Amino acid sequence: MRILGASYDGDKFKNLVHYVCSISPNPKVLGATKLNKIIWYSELNSFLSLGKPITGAKFVKRQFGPVAKATLPVLESLRSEGAIVIVDTEHFGKPKKEYISLRKPDLSSFTPEEISIITQVTEVICQRHTASSISAATHDDIWEMAEIGEEIPLFTVFAIRGEVTEDDVAWADEKIKEKFA
């Protein structure tokens, strides 16, 4: 397992984006902001619970929270392949994107645990949040520490955990031994 600098799997990232678009309960509920937050929290939750991110996507600080660098090119690729439709619309007078999946995504590269994380994160964000509320939730200490456009590595989540304990040090020592053994 690589904690720092996990390798990026572009095909898996594309399948993650497609899967999220396919399981959204209503295209009107899933816009660009929620899609980006679902990707962020899916990767972050996988990193915390499984010890590694799902795809290894790189995130940068944007005005409304962390955004995966690959999201826009992947959405365009999915659209051009006929896997999704992207509808430009308005929501309360502001431009909004809606994503409609036209076929089933390829889930063969995901573990059951990863599918569970993505599904749960999608349900929570789509059903319990507005774009504004989930955007505000990502404006945490991790986001505050970075400059606009700066990469936000997933391991920075440990910066908001508070004081480092002896258990934290033991865990880190074990991960270093695994990496360099």
N, C-alpha and C positions, 0 to 999 in steps of 0.2 A: 504494500500500500504506500502511495506517495502522498504525504500530507502537503508539502509545499510543491507548487507547480505541477499539479496533476495534469496528465496529458489530455488534450482536448479531442473528443470524438465527434467530428462534424456530422456524420450520418446519424449518430444517436441523438445529437442535439436537434437535428431536423425532425426526427421521429418524435422527440419530446414535444416540440412545438405543434406538430400535426396532431399528436394525441390530445393535447390540451384543447386545441380547436375542436376536436371531434367529441369531447366529453362535456363541453360547456353546455349547460342545460338550455340555454337560449342565446343565440348570436347577439342579441341586444345587450346581454349582460357582460359579454367578454369583449372589451375594447383593448387598445394597445397598453394602457396603464395596467390593467388587471393581468393581461398576458405576461407582461414583463415581471410583475410581482410574483406571479405563479412560478415562473422560471426561477427567479431569485430564491424564493422560499423553498422550492423543491430541491434545488442544489444545496442550499444551506442546511435544510433538514436532513438530507441524505448524508452530508458531511458530518453533521453532529451525531446522527443515530447509527450510521453504517461505517463511519470512518473515512468515507470518500464521497466526492460529488458524483452525481449521475453521469454527467457528460464532460466535466472539466472546463466548461465554458468560462471565459474571462468576462468579468463585469467591470463597468466603469461608472463613475458618479455622473449622474445627469440631474437636471433640475428637480425632477419628480421621483428620484430614487435611483437605485442601482439598475443598470440595464446591461444585458449580455451584448457584447460587441457583434455577435453573429446574428442577432434576431432579425434585423431588416433584410439582409441578404437571404436568409433562410425563408422568410415569409415570401419574398419575391420568387425564390426558386419553387416553393410549394405552389404558388399561384401560377407560374408559367408551366408547371407540370400538370396542372389541372387537378391538384390534390385539394386545394382550397379556393374559395372566392373571398376577395377582400372588398367589402362594401364601404365606400366613403359616405358618411351620414353626419348628422348633427345631433348633439345632446345638449339641451339647454343653451342653444345658440353657439356651441363650440364644436369644432370638427371632431369627429370620432370615427374610428375604424371598427368594423365588425368582421369577424372571421367565421366562415361557414365551411366545414369539411365536406368534401364531395365523395370521399371514399374512406375506407378503413385504413388507419395508420399501421405501419409495420412495428409490432411490439416485440419482435423476436430477440432484440438485443437487451431488453430490460429484464431485471430480476423481478420476482413477485413483490419483494420489498420496495423496489423502486416504483413500480406501478402503484402500489398502495400509497406511497408518499405523494406522488404526483396527483393521484385521484383525491386524496384527502385535502391537499393544499388547494386544488382547484375548487372543490366543494366549499371550503371555508371562505375563500376569497370571493367566489361568485355569489354565494348565498348570504354572506354576513357582512360584506363590505361594499361601499361605493368606491369608485375610482379615487375620490378624494381621501376617504378614510384609510385605504390601504397604502396610498402614496404617503400620507402623513406617518403611518406606522413604520415605513422604511427610512424615515428621517431620524434615525437613531444615532448613537455614538459612532457606529461604524461609518455611516454616511457622512457625519459631521467631520470626521478626521480626514477625509479626502477632499481634494480640490476637484472642481468640475472637469471631467475628462480623465481624471486619474483612475487607475485600476484599483478595484477594491477586492483583494484576495479573500477567499472564504475564511481563512484562518483568523482574520481580524475579528471574527465573532468572539474570540476569546478575550478581546479587549474590554468587552462589556460584561464579562462574568464577575468582575470584582477582584478581590484579592486572590493571588495565586496561592494555592494550598500545597501541602506536601504530596497529596494525591495527584495534583496537576503535574508537579515536577516528576513524579514517578511515571506517570502516563507518558509524558514527553520523552523521558529517558528511554522507555520501552520502544517508542516509535522510532527514535534515533537508532537504537540497536537493530531494529528490524530493517531499517533503511540501509544501514551500512554493514550489516552482518554478511 
